[in-house]
Amino acid sequence: MHPNGKAHGGSAILIKSTIKHYQSQPHCKDYIQATNVVVSAGVSDITISSLYCPPRHTIKEQHFNDYFKTLGKRFIAAGDYNAKHTFWGSRLTLPRGRELLKSAQSGHMNIISTGQPTYWPTDKDKIPDIVDFCIFKGIANTNISCSSCWDLSSDHSPILVEITAEIRETTRRCTLHNKRTNWPLFRALTDEAFSVPIALQTKETLWMLLNILLPVSKVQHGIQHQ
């Protein structure tokens, strides 16, 4: 999402529907654009934040502080920070990287990266570097890992961040019928179907039985209602 509503920049999160979650307030600024989802995990929730920081803005420590405060006490904030610092493996240290590191350290956060380049400039005179990484809080260092992903083709290489946590999923009831099931019709069709003597010895007899049972199953699932 981008604060001006135009189709550029922004961020998004794709999440499995069975994972218990809800979307929290996004962070929509020109300099930080973040989508936030809260996931039910173990004893406390985890905020997953996907962010993009455009390169043309000047971002100070306080700007980062304001963003991280919206994520709660336990979070993972990953994405394109467009910030360079040797602390997380970049080739050099630039002003935005210094401000981000100060914010992370003052907030008692941890930083994890792949140690490999994530940005591959189209300009051959520029050198690949690390600008995509993860900042997290409230998660033990031993329970999180980060690796490079080379499956997609772009000027940015995705990073794969894995955590060890008990993620709660929504349980789906497996039902063989629903409230529209016509039980009298189902019983009548079932009695009729099983009263036909068929010896299942050939492919033709199997198809014959299938053609008899299909109408029964449709009624049972409420597709036909009389």
C-alpha beads as a LAMMPS data file, in Angstrom:
LAMMPS data file: protein, C-alpha beads

226 atoms
225 bonds

1 atom types
1 bond types

-500.0 500.0 xlo xhi
-500.0 500.0 ylo yhi
-500.0 500.0 zlo zhi

Masses

1 110.0

Atoms # bond

1 1 1 0.000 0.000 0.000
2 1 1 1.212 3.498 -0.834
3 1 1 -0.080 6.581 1.020
4 1 1 -1.030 8.372 -2.200
5 1 1 -2.960 5.360 -3.531
6 1 1 -0.943 5.129 -6.731
7 1 1 0.410 1.888 -8.157
8 1 1 4.044 2.142 -7.103
9 1 1 6.095 1.172 -4.082
10 1 1 4.025 -0.125 -1.199
11 1 1 3.986 -3.537 0.461
12 1 1 1.765 -6.591 0.868
13 1 1 1.503 -9.891 2.759
14 1 1 0.244 -13.190 1.383
15 1 1 -0.859 -15.495 4.208
16 1 1 -2.409 -18.958 4.337
17 1 1 -6.120 -18.687 5.134
18 1 1 -6.047 -21.446 7.769
19 1 1 -3.518 -19.570 9.935
20 1 1 -5.239 -17.606 12.687
21 1 1 -4.488 -13.953 12.033
22 1 1 -5.888 -10.478 11.608
23 1 1 -4.642 -7.371 9.854
24 1 1 -3.501 -4.557 12.118
25 1 1 -3.091 -0.888 11.294
26 1 1 -0.685 -0.377 8.359
27 1 1 2.114 2.183 8.509
28 1 1 1.511 4.488 5.550
29 1 1 4.181 7.144 5.223
30 1 1 6.063 8.366 2.188
31 1 1 9.291 7.082 3.729
32 1 1 8.020 3.797 5.305
33 1 1 5.190 1.737 3.818
34 1 1 4.371 -1.361 5.874
35 1 1 1.614 -3.972 5.874
36 1 1 1.076 -5.622 9.267
37 1 1 -0.569 -8.926 10.174
38 1 1 -0.864 -10.353 13.699
39 1 1 -0.485 -14.143 13.859
40 1 1 -1.544 -16.349 16.782
41 1 1 1.585 -18.202 17.855
42 1 1 2.169 -20.097 21.095
43 1 1 1.746 -18.090 24.287
44 1 1 1.637 -14.687 22.567
45 1 1 0.927 -13.206 19.164
46 1 1 3.563 -12.218 16.609
47 1 1 3.224 -9.203 14.335
48 1 1 4.509 -9.892 10.832
49 1 1 5.390 -6.661 9.041
50 1 1 6.339 -6.375 5.378
51 1 1 7.869 -3.001 4.600
52 1 1 9.343 -0.907 1.836
53 1 1 11.479 2.202 2.384
54 1 1 11.921 4.209 -0.847
55 1 1 15.522 5.315 -1.369
56 1 1 14.879 9.018 -2.013
57 1 1 13.683 9.933 1.499
58 1 1 15.777 10.902 4.513
59 1 1 14.763 8.646 7.399
60 1 1 15.958 9.472 10.894
61 1 1 16.156 7.304 14.000
62 1 1 12.892 8.756 15.354
63 1 1 11.043 7.800 12.157
64 1 1 12.133 4.200 12.609
65 1 1 11.278 4.356 16.327
66 1 1 7.734 5.504 15.545
67 1 1 7.290 2.625 13.111
68 1 1 8.659 -0.111 15.383
69 1 1 6.499 1.074 18.306
70 1 1 3.372 0.221 16.293
71 1 1 4.400 -3.457 16.075
72 1 1 4.130 -4.389 19.742
73 1 1 6.550 -6.371 21.900
74 1 1 6.954 -9.383 19.594
75 1 1 7.425 -8.872 15.877
76 1 1 9.276 -9.606 12.664
77 1 1 9.771 -6.632 10.342
78 1 1 11.286 -7.703 7.042
79 1 1 11.612 -6.117 3.644
80 1 1 13.506 -3.589 1.577
81 1 1 14.929 -1.056 4.032
82 1 1 17.188 0.476 1.373
83 1 1 19.641 0.938 4.236
84 1 1 23.290 -0.066 4.169
85 1 1 25.516 -0.868 7.138
86 1 1 28.383 -3.273 7.598
87 1 1 26.630 -4.470 10.772
88 1 1 24.232 -6.586 8.664
89 1 1 26.705 -7.342 5.908
90 1 1 26.512 -4.423 3.490
91 1 1 29.683 -3.376 1.689
92 1 1 29.620 0.100 3.247
93 1 1 27.780 2.199 5.821
94 1 1 25.481 5.048 4.773
95 1 1 23.507 7.599 6.862
96 1 1 20.186 5.722 6.737
97 1 1 21.911 2.563 7.899
98 1 1 23.390 4.410 10.885
99 1 1 19.968 5.771 11.875
100 1 1 18.344 2.349 11.545
101 1 1 21.021 0.651 13.636
102 1 1 20.639 3.276 16.380
103 1 1 16.891 2.678 16.408
104 1 1 17.289 -1.104 16.572
105 1 1 19.852 -0.967 19.356
106 1 1 17.945 1.578 21.453
107 1 1 14.809 -0.564 21.151
108 1 1 16.672 -3.779 22.076
109 1 1 15.921 -5.376 18.711
110 1 1 17.900 -7.919 16.720
111 1 1 18.886 -7.851 13.066
112 1 1 19.290 -10.893 10.849
113 1 1 20.367 -11.063 7.204
114 1 1 21.602 -13.668 4.765
115 1 1 25.056 -12.097 4.475
116 1 1 24.592 -12.303 0.697
117 1 1 23.592 -9.545 -1.752
118 1 1 19.851 -9.009 -2.149
119 1 1 19.900 -6.092 -4.609
120 1 1 21.272 -6.560 -8.121
121 1 1 21.531 -3.202 -9.944
122 1 1 20.822 -3.129 -13.667
123 1 1 23.624 -0.571 -13.974
124 1 1 26.774 -2.626 -14.532
125 1 1 28.866 0.069 -12.821
126 1 1 27.040 -0.519 -9.519
127 1 1 27.890 -3.399 -7.190
128 1 1 25.263 -5.752 -5.658
129 1 1 24.665 -5.229 -1.948
130 1 1 22.423 -6.086 1.023
131 1 1 19.358 -3.856 1.475
132 1 1 16.732 -6.525 2.298
133 1 1 16.872 -8.047 5.788
134 1 1 14.869 -8.637 8.938
135 1 1 14.594 -6.864 12.292
136 1 1 12.870 -8.752 15.086
137 1 1 12.028 -8.509 18.762
138 1 1 10.663 -10.874 21.403
139 1 1 11.961 -13.965 19.577
140 1 1 15.022 -15.922 20.696
141 1 1 17.997 -15.794 18.323
142 1 1 18.063 -19.593 18.339
143 1 1 14.482 -19.725 17.019
144 1 1 14.987 -17.699 13.856
145 1 1 17.059 -18.174 10.706
146 1 1 17.469 -16.378 7.399
147 1 1 18.506 -17.719 3.993
148 1 1 18.633 -16.553 0.385
149 1 1 16.026 -17.587 -2.152
150 1 1 17.043 -17.677 -5.812
151 1 1 13.763 -18.946 -7.270
152 1 1 12.378 -15.609 -8.481
153 1 1 13.770 -13.327 -11.166
154 1 1 14.025 -9.669 -10.137
155 1 1 16.570 -7.003 -9.246
156 1 1 15.944 -8.057 -5.622
157 1 1 16.556 -11.572 -4.309
158 1 1 13.900 -12.707 -1.799
159 1 1 15.016 -13.716 1.672
160 1 1 13.470 -16.649 3.521
161 1 1 13.013 -16.044 7.258
162 1 1 12.005 -19.079 9.317
163 1 1 10.985 -19.133 12.958
164 1 1 10.384 -21.992 15.358
165 1 1 6.981 -21.337 16.898
166 1 1 3.657 -23.020 17.466
167 1 1 1.436 -21.395 14.847
168 1 1 -2.266 -21.851 15.482
169 1 1 -4.418 -22.859 12.550
170 1 1 -8.157 -22.749 12.124
171 1 1 -9.708 -26.176 12.262
172 1 1 -12.172 -27.010 9.543
173 1 1 -15.006 -29.379 10.352
174 1 1 -15.268 -32.311 7.995
175 1 1 -18.977 -32.883 7.412
176 1 1 -20.686 -35.476 5.259
177 1 1 -23.945 -33.541 5.072
178 1 1 -25.373 -30.068 5.553
179 1 1 -28.630 -28.432 6.623
180 1 1 -30.055 -28.743 3.105
181 1 1 -29.695 -32.533 2.990
182 1 1 -33.027 -34.119 2.067
183 1 1 -32.905 -37.182 4.317
184 1 1 -36.167 -38.851 3.159
185 1 1 -35.069 -38.610 -0.469
186 1 1 -31.574 -39.784 0.457
187 1 1 -32.957 -42.883 2.194
188 1 1 -35.254 -43.671 -0.714
189 1 1 -32.487 -43.366 -3.306
190 1 1 -30.058 -45.342 -1.136
191 1 1 -32.531 -48.197 -0.709
192 1 1 -33.161 -48.208 -4.432
193 1 1 -29.463 -48.080 -5.324
194 1 1 -28.421 -50.945 -3.076
195 1 1 -31.367 -53.109 -4.080
196 1 1 -29.904 -53.490 -7.576
197 1 1 -27.766 -56.661 -7.751
198 1 1 -24.547 -55.753 -9.560
199 1 1 -21.487 -57.998 -9.710
200 1 1 -18.454 -55.700 -9.757
201 1 1 -16.349 -57.766 -12.116
202 1 1 -15.898 -55.518 -15.139
203 1 1 -15.261 -51.849 -15.897
204 1 1 -18.798 -51.532 -17.249
205 1 1 -20.402 -52.710 -14.005
206 1 1 -18.271 -50.254 -12.012
207 1 1 -19.508 -47.395 -14.184
208 1 1 -23.073 -48.681 -13.801
209 1 1 -22.796 -48.565 -9.998
210 1 1 -21.215 -45.117 -10.130
211 1 1 -24.098 -43.772 -12.210
212 1 1 -26.530 -45.118 -9.620
213 1 1 -24.675 -43.671 -6.608
214 1 1 -23.927 -40.203 -8.025
215 1 1 -27.513 -38.923 -7.669
216 1 1 -27.509 -40.176 -4.086
217 1 1 -24.331 -38.248 -3.214
218 1 1 -25.710 -35.055 -4.767
219 1 1 -28.817 -35.237 -2.627
220 1 1 -26.733 -35.979 0.461
221 1 1 -24.679 -32.797 -0.053
222 1 1 -27.753 -30.705 -0.704
223 1 1 -27.136 -30.103 -4.419
224 1 1 -30.594 -31.461 -5.168
225 1 1 -33.366 -30.411 -2.827
226 1 1 -36.938 -31.569 -3.184

Bonds

1 1 1 2
2 1 2 3
3 1 3 4
4 1 4 5
5 1 5 6
6 1 6 7
7 1 7 8
8 1 8 9
9 1 9 10
10 1 10 11
11 1 11 12
12 1 12 13
13 1 13 14
14 1 14 15
15 1 15 16
16 1 16 17
17 1 17 18
18 1 18 19
19 1 19 20
20 1 20 21
21 1 21 22
22 1 22 23
23 1 23 24
24 1 24 25
25 1 25 26
26 1 26 27
27 1 27 28
28 1 28 29
29 1 29 30
30 1 30 31
31 1 31 32
32 1 32 33
33 1 33 34
34 1 34 35
35 1 35 36
36 1 36 37
37 1 37 38
38 1 38 39
39 1 39 40
40 1 40 41
41 1 41 42
42 1 42 43
43 1 43 44
44 1 44 45
45 1 45 46
46 1 46 47
47 1 47 48
48 1 48 49
49 1 49 50
50 1 50 51
51 1 51 52
52 1 52 53
53 1 53 54
54 1 54 55
55 1 55 56
56 1 56 57
57 1 57 58
58 1 58 59
59 1 59 60
60 1 60 61
61 1 61 62
62 1 62 63
63 1 63 64
64 1 64 65
65 1 65 66
66 1 66 67
67 1 67 68
68 1 68 69
69 1 69 70
70 1 70 71
71 1 71 72
72 1 72 73
73 1 73 74
74 1 74 75
75 1 75 76
76 1 76 77
77 1 77 78
78 1 78 79
79 1 79 80
80 1 80 81
81 1 81 82
82 1 82 83
83 1 83 84
84 1 84 85
85 1 85 86
86 1 86 87
87 1 87 88
88 1 88 89
89 1 89 90
90 1 90 91
91 1 91 92
92 1 92 93
93 1 93 94
94 1 94 95
95 1 95 96
96 1 96 97
97 1 97 98
98 1 98 99
99 1 99 100
100 1 100 101
101 1 101 102
102 1 102 103
103 1 103 104
104 1 104 105
105 1 105 106
106 1 106 107
107 1 107 108
108 1 108 109
109 1 109 110
110 1 110 111
111 1 111 112
112 1 112 113
113 1 113 114
114 1 114 115
115 1 115 116
116 1 116 117
117 1 117 118
118 1 118 119
119 1 119 120
120 1 120 121
121 1 121 122
122 1 122 123
123 1 123 124
124 1 124 125
125 1 125 126
126 1 126 127
127 1 127 128
128 1 128 129
129 1 129 130
130 1 130 131
131 1 131 132
132 1 132 133
133 1 133 134
134 1 134 135
135 1 135 136
136 1 136 137
137 1 137 138
138 1 138 139
139 1 139 140
140 1 140 141
141 1 141 142
142 1 142 143
143 1 143 144
144 1 144 145
145 1 145 146
146 1 146 147
147 1 147 148
148 1 148 149
149 1 149 150
150 1 150 151
151 1 151 152
152 1 152 153
153 1 153 154
154 1 154 155
155 1 155 156
156 1 156 157
157 1 157 158
158 1 158 159
159 1 159 160
160 1 160 161
161 1 161 162
162 1 162 163
163 1 163 164
164 1 164 165
165 1 165 166
166 1 166 167
167 1 167 168
168 1 168 169
169 1 169 170
170 1 170 171
171 1 171 172
172 1 172 173
173 1 173 174
174 1 174 175
175 1 175 176
176 1 176 177
177 1 177 178
178 1 178 179
179 1 179 180
180 1 180 181
181 1 181 182
182 1 182 183
183 1 183 184
184 1 184 185
185 1 185 186
186 1 186 187
187 1 187 188
188 1 188 189
189 1 189 190
190 1 190 191
191 1 191 192
192 1 192 193
193 1 193 194
194 1 194 195
195 1 195 196
196 1 196 197
197 1 197 198
198 1 198 199
199 1 199 200
200 1 200 201
201 1 201 202
202 1 202 203
203 1 203 204
204 1 204 205
205 1 205 206
206 1 206 207
207 1 207 208
208 1 208 209
209 1 209 210
210 1 210 211
211 1 211 212
212 1 212 213
213 1 213 214
214 1 214 215
215 1 215 216
216 1 216 217
217 1 217 218
218 1 218 219
219 1 219 220
220 1 220 221
221 1 221 222
222 1 222 223
223 1 223 224
224 1 224 225
225 1 225 226
